[in-house]
Amino acid sequence: MAVCLGQFMVQLDLTIVNVALPSIGRDLGASVTGLQWVIDGYSLAVASLLLIGGRIGDRSGHKRVYLVGLVVFAVGSGLCALAPPGGWLIAFRVLQGIGAAIELPATLAILTHTFTDPRERAQAVGIWAGAAGSSLVIGPVLGGGLIAAFGWRAVFLFTLPIALLIGALALATVSEAVEPDTGGIDLPGQLLGLGAAALSLLAAGAIEGGHHGFTSPVALGLLIGGGLSLGAFVAVERVREHPMLPLFGRPPTAPPTPTDWSWASSPSGCCSCSRCSSNRSRATRRSPPAFAFCRSPSPS
């Protein structure tokens, strides 16, 4: 229950804030670009830090990391509700996203460690995925009601009692789970490819290009900087002992099929190929970022 509520809360914040954007713009005097960053700042923080959040959970314990992420998310939500005019709301949304990125990988990892029976695990993962899906439907409706009754700041205050409930349930019911045999944290790869550099610069270039034109100096500079960061990420990952994305290891015996790469879109966090099905008990006990891609075994 605790991890499913956590998943619901994180995904809810992707949709509930969309309804509040017109009110935020009027109240804080935000421009269209600023409102875009209110949404994209959160999404970028989640996307860029998700893998390293899972790796930290593997090394430090998923329950501990889950609670830390929950606290960061709740603090970010409270600060968003108190945000003054200017760029403060964007900064606090990024803080929210950091908490979500720490918390989200731990939810599935806790489930797979708690439910060792394949049938029970499948049911738990189904509920976990259903919580994420339901938030996409509930978010806009709930956000509209809160804004009509209390104003846009209520969409951020709403998550605070949920976070307190989740924390109490997690402390009482969730057991610790650690993966001591995982590799180190690829900080250079995180900063260059999936963190502050490449994703942030490319997203900023896309936003500024849509507002000022893609031939403007600002947009071009951001896009070029993002491309250079992405190239540096590829170069760094080739030589790292424990890369953030193991893209440059021994080649597979056959080209990857769409099924091989289906982890990214699978609600359960793992693909459904026969190879993974036969080893699911071992594989799904790892945090999803630790085995993001499934490939055919290399010849010995």
C-alpha positions as CSV (number, residue, x, y, z in Angstrom):
1,M,0.0,0.0,0.0
2,A,2.8,2.5,0.9
3,V,4.7,2.0,-2.3
4,C,1.6,2.1,-4.5
5,L,0.5,5.4,-2.8
6,G,4.0,6.7,-3.4
7,Q,3.8,5.8,-7.1
8,F,0.3,7.4,-7.3
9,M,1.5,10.7,-5.7
10,V,4.6,11.0,-8.0
11,Q,2.5,10.4,-11.1
12,L,-0.3,12.6,-9.9
13,D,2.0,15.6,-9.8
14,L,2.6,15.2,-13.6
15,T,-1.0,15.9,-14.4
16,I,-2.6,17.8,-11.5
17,V,-0.4,20.9,-12.0
18,N,-1.3,21.2,-15.7
19,V,-4.8,22.4,-14.7
20,A,-3.3,25.0,-12.4
21,L,-1.1,26.7,-15.1
22,P,-3.6,29.5,-16.1
23,S,-4.1,30.4,-12.4
24,I,-0.3,30.3,-11.8
25,G,0.3,32.5,-14.7
26,R,-2.2,35.1,-13.6
27,D,-1.1,35.1,-10.0
28,L,2.6,35.0,-10.4
29,G,2.8,36.9,-13.7
30,A,4.7,34.0,-15.4
31,S,5.3,34.0,-19.1
32,V,4.5,31.1,-21.4
33,T,8.1,29.9,-21.2
34,G,8.0,30.1,-17.5
35,L,4.9,28.0,-17.3
36,Q,6.5,25.5,-19.6
37,W,9.4,25.2,-17.1
38,V,7.0,24.7,-14.2
39,I,6.0,21.4,-15.9
40,D,9.3,20.5,-17.6
41,G,11.5,21.3,-14.6
42,Y,9.7,18.5,-12.7
43,S,9.7,16.1,-15.6
44,L,13.4,16.7,-16.4
45,A,14.5,16.2,-12.8
46,V,12.7,12.9,-12.7
47,A,14.0,11.7,-16.0
48,S,17.6,12.7,-15.5
49,L,18.0,11.3,-12.0
50,L,15.9,8.2,-12.2
51,L,18.8,5.8,-12.9
52,I,21.1,7.1,-10.3
53,G,18.2,7.1,-7.8
54,G,17.9,3.4,-8.4
55,R,21.6,2.8,-8.1
56,I,21.7,4.6,-4.7
57,G,18.8,2.5,-3.5
58,D,20.7,-0.7,-4.5
59,R,23.7,0.4,-2.4
60,S,22.1,2.2,0.5
61,G,18.8,0.3,1.0
62,H,15.5,0.9,-0.9
63,K,13.4,1.6,2.2
64,R,15.8,4.3,3.5
65,V,16.1,5.9,0.0
66,Y,12.3,5.8,-0.4
67,L,11.8,7.7,2.8
68,V,14.5,10.2,1.9
69,G,12.8,10.8,-1.5
70,L,9.5,11.1,0.2
71,V,10.7,13.8,2.5
72,V,12.4,15.7,-0.3
73,F,9.2,15.5,-2.4
74,A,7.1,16.7,0.5
75,V,9.4,19.7,1.3
76,G,9.3,20.6,-2.4
77,S,5.6,20.5,-2.5
78,G,5.3,22.7,0.6
79,L,7.7,25.2,-0.9
80,C,5.8,25.2,-4.2
81,A,2.6,26.1,-2.3
82,L,4.5,29.1,-0.8
83,A,6.3,30.2,-3.9
84,P,6.5,34.0,-4.5
85,P,6.7,35.5,-8.0
86,G,9.8,35.0,-10.0
87,G,11.6,31.7,-10.8
88,W,11.1,30.3,-7.3
89,L,8.2,28.0,-8.3
90,I,10.4,26.4,-11.1
91,A,13.2,25.8,-8.6
92,F,10.9,24.2,-6.1
93,R,9.4,22.1,-8.9
94,V,12.9,20.8,-9.7
95,L,13.3,19.9,-6.0
96,Q,10.0,18.0,-6.2
97,G,11.4,16.2,-9.2
98,I,14.6,15.2,-7.4
99,G,12.5,13.7,-4.6
100,A,10.4,11.8,-7.1
101,A,13.4,10.5,-8.9
102,I,14.9,9.2,-5.6
103,E,11.6,7.7,-4.5
104,L,10.2,6.2,-7.7
105,P,12.8,3.4,-8.5
106,A,12.5,2.2,-4.9
107,T,8.8,1.5,-5.2
108,L,9.2,-1.3,-7.7
109,A,12.4,-2.6,-6.0
110,I,10.6,-2.9,-2.7
111,L,7.7,-4.7,-4.3
112,T,10.0,-7.3,-5.9
113,H,11.9,-7.9,-2.7
114,T,8.7,-8.2,-0.6
115,F,6.8,-10.5,-2.9
116,T,9.0,-13.4,-3.8
117,D,6.2,-15.7,-5.1
118,P,5.8,-15.0,-8.8
119,R,2.0,-15.0,-8.7
120,E,1.9,-12.6,-5.7
121,R,4.6,-10.4,-7.3
122,A,2.6,-10.2,-10.6
123,Q,-0.5,-9.1,-8.6
124,A,1.5,-6.5,-6.7
125,V,3.1,-5.1,-9.8
126,G,-0.3,-4.9,-11.4
127,I,-1.7,-2.8,-8.5
128,W,1.5,-0.6,-8.7
129,A,0.9,0.0,-12.4
130,G,-2.8,0.6,-11.8
131,A,-2.0,3.3,-9.3
132,A,0.1,5.1,-11.9
133,G,-2.6,4.8,-14.5
134,S,-5.3,6.0,-12.2
135,S,-3.4,9.2,-11.4
136,L,-3.5,10.2,-15.0
137,V,-7.3,10.2,-14.8
138,I,-7.8,11.5,-11.3
139,G,-5.2,14.3,-11.6
140,P,-7.0,16.8,-13.9
141,V,-10.4,16.3,-12.2
142,L,-9.0,16.6,-8.7
143,G,-6.9,19.6,-9.7
144,G,-9.9,21.4,-11.1
145,G,-11.8,20.9,-7.9
146,L,-9.0,22.0,-5.7
147,I,-8.4,25.2,-7.7
148,A,-12.0,26.1,-7.9
149,A,-12.4,25.7,-4.1
150,F,-9.1,26.9,-2.7
151,G,-6.8,28.2,-5.5
152,W,-3.8,26.8,-7.3
153,R,-1.6,26.5,-4.2
154,A,-3.9,23.8,-2.9
155,V,-2.7,21.3,-5.6
156,F,0.7,21.3,-3.9
157,L,-0.6,21.4,-0.3
158,F,-2.8,18.4,-1.2
159,T,0.2,16.1,-1.4
160,L,1.5,16.8,2.2
161,P,-1.1,14.7,4.1
162,I,-0.6,11.9,1.5
163,A,3.2,12.0,2.1
164,L,2.7,11.8,5.9
165,L,0.4,8.8,5.4
166,I,2.8,7.1,3.1
167,G,5.7,7.7,5.5
168,A,3.8,6.2,8.4
169,L,2.8,3.1,6.4
170,A,6.3,2.6,5.0
171,L,7.9,2.8,8.5
172,A,5.4,0.3,9.8
173,T,5.1,-2.2,7.0
174,V,8.1,-2.0,4.6
175,S,11.2,-4.0,5.2
176,E,14.7,-2.9,4.1
177,A,16.2,-4.3,0.9
178,V,19.8,-3.9,-0.2
179,E,21.7,-5.1,-3.3
180,P,25.3,-5.1,-1.9
181,D,26.9,-6.5,-5.1
182,T,26.0,-3.6,-7.4
183,G,28.7,-1.5,-9.0
184,G,29.7,2.1,-8.2
185,I,27.8,5.3,-9.1
186,D,28.7,6.7,-12.5
187,L,28.7,10.4,-11.5
188,P,30.4,11.7,-14.7
189,G,27.9,9.8,-16.9
190,Q,25.0,11.1,-14.8
191,L,26.2,14.7,-15.0
192,L,27.0,14.6,-18.8
193,G,24.3,12.4,-20.3
194,L,21.3,11.9,-18.2
195,G,21.7,14.8,-15.7
196,A,22.3,18.5,-15.7
197,A,24.0,18.7,-19.0
198,A,22.6,16.9,-22.0
199,L,18.9,16.5,-21.1
200,S,18.6,19.9,-19.5
201,L,20.4,21.8,-22.4
202,L,18.4,20.0,-25.1
203,A,15.1,20.6,-23.4
204,A,15.9,24.2,-22.7
205,G,16.9,24.6,-26.4
206,A,13.6,23.1,-27.5
207,I,11.6,25.4,-25.2
208,E,13.5,28.5,-26.2
209,G,13.4,27.5,-29.9
210,G,9.6,27.2,-29.7
211,H,9.4,30.7,-28.2
212,H,12.1,32.6,-30.0
213,G,12.8,30.4,-33.0
214,F,15.4,27.7,-33.5
215,T,17.7,30.0,-35.3
216,S,18.0,32.4,-32.4
217,P,21.4,32.5,-30.7
218,V,20.1,31.3,-27.3
219,A,18.3,28.3,-28.8
220,L,21.2,27.3,-31.0
221,G,23.7,27.6,-28.2
222,L,21.6,25.4,-25.9
223,L,21.1,22.8,-28.6
224,I,24.8,22.7,-29.5
225,G,25.8,22.5,-25.9
226,G,23.3,19.6,-25.4
227,G,24.7,17.8,-28.4
228,L,28.3,18.2,-27.2
229,S,27.4,17.0,-23.8
230,L,25.7,13.9,-25.3
231,G,28.9,13.2,-27.3
232,A,31.0,13.6,-24.1
233,F,28.6,11.2,-22.4
234,V,29.2,8.5,-25.1
235,A,32.9,9.0,-24.8
236,V,32.9,8.7,-21.0
237,E,30.6,5.7,-21.0
238,R,33.0,3.7,-23.2
239,V,35.7,3.8,-20.6
240,R,33.7,3.6,-17.3
241,E,34.0,0.4,-15.3
242,H,30.4,0.7,-14.1
243,P,28.7,2.9,-16.8
244,M,25.3,4.4,-16.2
245,L,24.0,2.8,-19.3
246,P,26.0,-0.4,-20.3
247,L,25.8,0.3,-24.1
248,F,29.3,-0.5,-25.0
249,G,29.9,-4.0,-23.6
250,R,30.3,-7.2,-25.6
251,P,27.9,-7.2,-28.5
252,P,24.9,-9.6,-28.4
253,T,24.8,-12.7,-30.5
254,A,21.9,-11.3,-32.5
255,P,20.5,-7.8,-33.1
256,P,18.1,-6.8,-30.3
257,T,14.4,-7.2,-31.1
258,P,11.6,-4.9,-30.0
259,T,10.9,-7.4,-27.2
260,D,14.5,-7.1,-26.0
261,W,14.1,-3.4,-25.5
262,S,10.5,-3.5,-24.1
263,W,11.6,-2.8,-20.5
264,A,11.3,0.9,-21.0
265,S,7.6,0.7,-21.8
266,S,6.6,-2.3,-19.6
267,P,4.5,-1.4,-16.5
268,S,6.3,-4.1,-14.5
269,G,9.7,-2.7,-15.2
270,C,11.0,-5.8,-16.9
271,C,10.5,-7.2,-20.4
272,S,8.4,-10.3,-21.1
273,C,10.7,-12.3,-23.3
274,S,11.2,-16.0,-22.6
275,R,14.8,-15.5,-21.4
276,C,13.6,-13.0,-18.7
277,S,10.6,-15.2,-17.9
278,S,12.8,-18.1,-17.1
279,N,15.1,-16.0,-14.8
280,R,12.5,-13.6,-13.5
281,S,12.9,-14.6,-9.9
282,R,16.6,-13.6,-10.0
283,A,16.3,-10.6,-12.3
284,T,13.3,-8.8,-10.7
285,R,15.0,-8.8,-7.4
286,R,17.2,-6.0,-8.7
287,S,16.2,-2.4,-8.8
288,P,14.9,-1.6,-12.4
289,P,17.7,0.8,-13.2
290,A,20.3,-1.9,-12.5
291,F,19.2,-3.9,-15.5
292,A,17.5,-1.4,-17.8
293,F,18.1,-3.3,-21.0
294,C,17.8,-7.0,-21.7
295,R,20.2,-8.5,-24.3
296,S,21.0,-12.0,-25.5
297,P,23.9,-13.6,-23.6
298,S,27.3,-13.1,-25.2
299,P,29.2,-16.3,-26.2
300,S,31.6,-17.5,-23.5
